Amino acid sequence: MEEAINGLSYKDAGVDIDAGEALVDAIKPLAKSTARDGVASGLGGFGAMFDLKAAGYDDPVLVAGTDGVGTKLKVAIEANKHDTVGIDLVAMCVNDLVVQGAEPLFFLDYFATAKLDVAAGTDIVSGIAEGCKRAGCALIGGETAEMPGMYAKGDYDLAGFAVGAVERDGILTGDKVSEGDVILGLAASGLHSNGFSLVRKVVEHAGLDYASDAPFTEGPLADALLEPTRIYVKSCLAAIKAGGVHGLAHITGGGLLENIPRVLPDDLGADLDAATWELPPVFSWLAQAGGIAQNEMARTFNCGIGMAVIVAAERADTLALTLKKHGERVFPIGRVVQREGSGVEIENIENSWPA
């Protein structure tokens, strides 16, 4: 084939195919390390296959979810710390699957950037692989897009897609939730991946940068804010298997006030007691430094509770023990009550959280 003289190439336009291939080579062992029963194809094909029968299911229903990391990525980019946001990406997807009783089976990622940085890309995917290991699912595919002109220099975006399965008779819908059920709160690892537009505003208002010492803990502010989202899959699946779990609510955007009602019947509400768990220091600092009202905190952040587990009252102690055995810090934070509108009310908030 005759070569054009002084012709343009894809690389001249800002897309480096060689860098893309180098990243694929770097992440293949990372993906392989997440293999589990049911994986029926390797990384690099046009599509990925998964065998539900090989995974041990008899009458499965598939559950799918997709999510991103939000503007937490801006903190990672400014701090040049990329090794944990992949865990966040997986967590935000798989925690949404387990609330329906589903076991996450496989995960795919979408990574888009202006110019591919192989080292940063490898850090990101290593985090994704670590998240998949924590969730027990396989990283079986994804897409890396280099798009000059779409993103500013150094910027990137992440999206994730997870598929899980649950036996038909084990689906959690919240229909079994009843008055008197106990709400167990599972401790969050930090901010998780919600509310970062407000977090970044507070950091700016406080006159800090991400290399500053964190005002509420030891070490740089970036490290504290980038603490990855906790993955609750294995502990919650163990609790579901033990029996007595009526509902699960992943506390993401909308906080405690908006997420718990999503798994309550219309004629039931939830009464929480803020005195039953300690507000982690990062939230106290945000409330004080940003002058954020208590109600705004409760509808924006997880406020220290990353997952709410609604259980039969007579099973509460046993299930709390099961969750603790799987590494969770568990707090009995409230009860389900008869109340139209499925609202959440938090008592003792005035005495327990900064005003």
C-alpha positions in Angstrom: 0.0 0.0 0.0 1.3 3.4 -1.0 2.0 5.8 2.0 0.7 9.4 1.8 3.5 12.0 1.9 3.2 14.3 4.9 -0.2 12.7 5.6 -1.9 13.0 9.0 -2.2 10.0 11.3 -4.5 9.2 14.2 -1.7 10.0 16.6 -1.4 13.5 15.1 -5.1 13.9 16.0 -4.3 13.0 19.6 -5.2 9.3 19.7 -2.3 6.9 20.5 -3.2 3.4 19.5 0.1 2.1 20.8 -0.7 3.5 24.3 -4.1 1.8 24.2 -2.5 -1.6 23.4 0.1 -1.0 26.1 -2.8 -0.4 28.6 -4.6 -3.6 27.5 -1.4 -5.6 28.0 -1.0 -4.1 31.5 -4.5 -4.8 32.6 -4.9 -8.4 31.3 -3.3 -10.0 34.4 -5.4 -7.7 36.6 -8.6 -8.9 34.9 -7.4 -12.5 35.1 -6.9 -12.2 38.8 -10.7 -11.6 39.2 -11.7 -14.9 37.5 -14.6 -16.9 39.1 -16.9 -19.8 38.2 -19.0 -18.9 35.2 -16.5 -16.9 33.3 -16.5 -18.3 29.7 -14.2 -15.9 27.8 -11.0 -13.9 28.2 -10.3 -10.2 28.0 -9.8 -8.7 24.5 -12.7 -10.2 22.5 -15.6 -8.2 21.0 -17.9 -9.5 23.7 -17.6 -11.4 27.0 -19.5 -14.5 28.0 -20.7 -15.8 31.3 -22.2 -19.2 32.1 -24.9 -19.0 34.7 -25.2 -22.7 35.1 -21.5 -23.0 35.7 -21.9 -20.4 38.4 -24.4 -22.7 40.2 -27.8 -21.1 39.5 -31.0 -23.2 38.9 -33.7 -20.6 38.2 -31.8 -17.2 38.1 -33.1 -13.7 37.5 -30.5 -11.3 36.3 -30.0 -8.0 38.0 -28.0 -5.2 36.3 -26.8 -1.8 37.5 -24.6 1.0 36.2 -23.0 3.9 37.9 -20.0 6.2 38.1 -17.8 7.9 40.7 -19.0 11.4 40.2 -16.9 14.5 41.0 -14.8 12.5 43.4 -12.8 12.0 40.3 -11.9 15.7 40.4 -10.2 15.1 43.8 -8.3 12.1 42.4 -7.2 14.0 39.4 -6.0 17.1 41.3 -4.3 15.0 43.9 -2.8 12.7 41.2 -4.0 9.7 43.1 -5.8 7.2 41.0 -5.5 3.8 42.7 -8.7 3.9 44.7 -11.4 5.3 42.5 -11.7 2.0 40.7 -12.8 0.4 44.0 -15.4 3.2 44.3 -16.6 2.4 40.8 -17.2 -1.2 41.5 -18.7 -0.5 44.9 -21.3 1.9 43.6 -22.6 -0.8 41.2 -22.4 -4.0 43.2 -23.8 -2.5 46.4 -26.9 -1.6 44.4 -27.2 -5.2 43.2 -27.0 -6.9 46.6 -29.9 -4.8 48.0 -32.1 -6.9 45.7 -30.5 -10.1 47.0 -28.3 -10.6 43.9 -24.7 -11.9 43.9 -22.6 -9.8 41.5 -21.2 -12.0 38.8 -19.3 -9.8 36.4 -18.3 -6.2 35.8 -17.4 -4.1 32.8 -15.8 -0.6 32.9 -15.7 2.4 30.6 -12.7 4.7 30.9 -12.6 7.9 28.8 -9.8 10.5 28.7 -8.3 13.2 26.6 -4.9 11.5 26.3 -4.2 8.1 27.6 -1.7 7.9 30.5 -0.7 4.2 30.7 0.5 4.5 34.3 -2.6 6.3 35.6 -4.8 3.9 33.6 -3.2 0.9 35.1 -3.7 2.4 38.6 -7.3 2.9 37.8 -7.9 -0.6 36.5 -5.9 -2.1 39.4 -8.5 -0.5 41.7 -11.3 -1.9 39.6 -9.8 -5.3 39.9 -9.4 -4.9 43.7 -13.1 -3.9 43.9 -14.1 -6.9 41.9 -12.1 -9.2 44.2 -13.8 -7.7 47.3 -17.2 -8.2 45.6 -16.5 -11.7 44.3 -17.2 -10.8 40.7 -15.1 -11.0 37.6 -13.8 -8.2 35.5 -14.6 -9.6 32.0 -14.5 -6.6 29.7 -14.6 -2.9 29.2 -13.8 0.0 26.9 -11.0 2.6 27.0 -11.7 5.7 24.9 -9.1 8.3 24.1 -11.0 11.4 23.0 -9.0 14.6 22.6 -11.2 17.7 22.6 -13.8 16.1 24.8 -11.9 16.3 28.0 -9.4 18.8 29.4 -5.8 17.7 29.7 -5.4 15.2 32.6 -9.2 14.7 33.0 -10.9 11.4 32.7 -14.3 9.8 33.4 -15.3 6.4 34.6 -18.5 4.4 34.3 -19.2 0.8 35.5 -21.7 -1.8 34.6 -22.4 -4.8 36.8 -24.6 -7.9 36.4 -25.7 -10.2 39.1 -28.0 -13.1 39.7 -30.5 -14.2 42.3 -32.6 -17.3 42.5 -36.2 -16.3 41.6 -37.5 -17.1 45.1 -34.8 -15.1 46.8 -35.4 -11.6 45.3 -35.6 -8.8 47.9 -38.3 -6.3 47.0 -39.1 -4.9 50.4 -42.6 -6.5 50.4 -41.7 -8.4 53.6 -40.8 -5.3 55.6 -43.3 -4.8 58.4 -43.9 -2.6 61.4 -41.5 -3.3 64.3 -38.6 -4.5 62.0 -35.2 -3.4 63.3 -32.9 -1.3 61.1 -29.2 -2.3 61.4 -26.8 0.3 60.1 -23.5 -0.9 58.6 -20.6 1.6 59.1 -19.4 3.5 56.1 -15.7 3.7 55.3 -16.0 7.5 54.8 -17.7 9.7 52.3 -18.1 6.9 49.8 -18.9 8.5 46.4 -21.7 10.9 46.9 -21.9 14.6 47.7 -18.5 15.5 46.3 -19.6 18.6 44.6 -20.5 20.0 48.0 -17.4 18.5 49.6 -15.2 20.3 47.0 -17.1 23.6 47.7 -16.4 23.2 51.4 -12.7 22.6 50.8 -12.6 25.7 48.6 -14.5 27.7 51.2 -12.1 26.6 53.9 -9.1 27.8 51.9 -7.6 24.3 51.7 -6.1 22.3 48.9 -5.9 18.5 48.7 -2.2 18.4 49.7 -3.1 20.2 53.0 -3.2 18.3 56.2 -6.7 17.0 56.9 -8.3 19.0 59.6 -10.1 16.0 61.0 -7.5 13.2 60.9 -3.9 12.5 60.2 -2.4 12.7 56.7 -3.2 14.7 53.6 -6.8 15.8 53.0 -6.8 14.0 49.6 -6.1 10.7 51.2 -8.9 11.1 53.7 -11.5 12.2 51.1 -10.5 9.5 48.7 -11.0 6.6 51.1 -12.8 4.1 48.9 -16.4 3.1 49.2 -16.9 0.0 51.3 -18.3 -3.0 49.5 -21.0 -4.8 51.5 -21.7 -7.7 49.1 -20.2 -10.7 51.0 -21.5 -9.7 54.4 -25.0 -8.9 53.2 -25.2 -12.1 51.1 -24.3 -14.0 54.3 -27.0 -12.3 56.3 -29.6 -12.9 53.5 -28.6 -16.6 53.5 -29.0 -16.8 57.3 -32.6 -15.7 57.0 -34.6 -12.8 58.4 -33.4 -10.0 56.1 -36.5 -8.1 54.8 -34.8 -5.3 53.0 -31.5 -3.5 52.2 -30.9 0.1 51.4 -27.6 1.3 49.9 -27.1 4.8 51.3 -25.9 6.8 48.3 -27.1 10.1 46.8 -30.0 11.3 48.8 -28.5 10.1 52.1 -30.4 8.4 54.8 -33.6 10.4 54.2 -34.1 9.4 50.6 -32.7 5.9 50.3 -34.3 4.0 53.2 -37.9 4.9 51.9 -37.0 3.2 48.6 -37.4 -0.2 50.2 -40.4 0.5 52.5 -44.0 -0.1 51.6 -46.1 3.1 51.2 -47.8 2.8 54.7 -44.5 2.4 56.6 -41.8 4.8 57.7 -38.5 4.6 59.6 -37.5 6.2 62.9 -33.8 6.5 63.4 -31.9 7.5 66.5 -28.8 9.6 65.7 -27.4 8.8 69.2 -27.0 5.1 68.3 -24.0 5.7 66.1 -21.1 8.2 66.1 -20.9 10.7 63.3 -17.5 10.2 61.7 -15.1 13.2 62.0 -15.2 14.0 58.2 -18.9 14.7 58.4 -18.6 16.8 61.6 -15.9 18.8 59.8 -18.0 19.3 56.7 -21.0 20.4 58.7 -19.0 22.9 60.7 -16.7 24.2 57.9 -19.5 24.5 55.5 -22.2 25.6 57.8 -24.3 22.7 56.5 -27.7 22.2 58.2 -28.4 18.9 59.8 -31.2 18.0 57.5 -29.0 18.8 54.5 -26.3 16.5 55.8 -28.8 13.7 56.2 -30.1 14.1 52.6 -26.7 14.5 51.0 -24.3 12.2 52.7 -24.3 8.7 54.3 -23.4 10.3 57.6 -21.5 7.2 58.7 -24.0 4.5 57.6 -23.3 3.0 54.2 -25.9 0.3 54.2 -29.2 -0.1 56.1 -30.3 -3.7 56.8 -34.0 -4.1 57.7 -34.5 -7.3 59.6 -37.2 -9.2 61.6 -36.9 -8.0 65.2 -36.5 -11.6 66.6 -33.5 -12.1 64.2 -31.8 -8.8 64.8 -29.2 -10.0 67.3 -28.3 -13.1 65.3 -28.0 -11.2 62.1 -25.9 -8.4 63.7 -23.5 -11.1 64.8 -23.4 -12.6 61.3 -22.6 -9.2 59.8 -19.9 -8.6 62.4 -18.3 -11.9 61.6 -18.0 -10.7 58.1 -16.1 -7.6 59.1 -18.9 -5.1 59.5 -19.3 -2.5 62.3 -23.0 -2.8 63.1 -25.3 -0.4 64.9 -29.0 -0.9 65.7 -30.1 2.6 64.4 -33.8 2.4 64.3 -37.2 0.7 63.6 -39.8 0.5 61.0 -43.0 2.2 62.1 -46.6 2.7 60.8 -46.6 6.0 59.0 -48.1 7.1 55.7 -45.6 8.5 53.2 -42.6 6.2 54.1 -40.7 9.1 55.5 -37.6 8.9 57.6 -37.4 10.8 60.9 -34.2 11.1 62.9 -34.4 11.8 66.6 -31.6 13.2 68.8 -30.0 14.7 65.7 -29.7 18.1 67.5 -27.7 16.6 70.4 -25.6 14.2 68.3 -24.6 16.2 65.2 -23.1 19.7 64.8 -25.7 22.4 64.4 
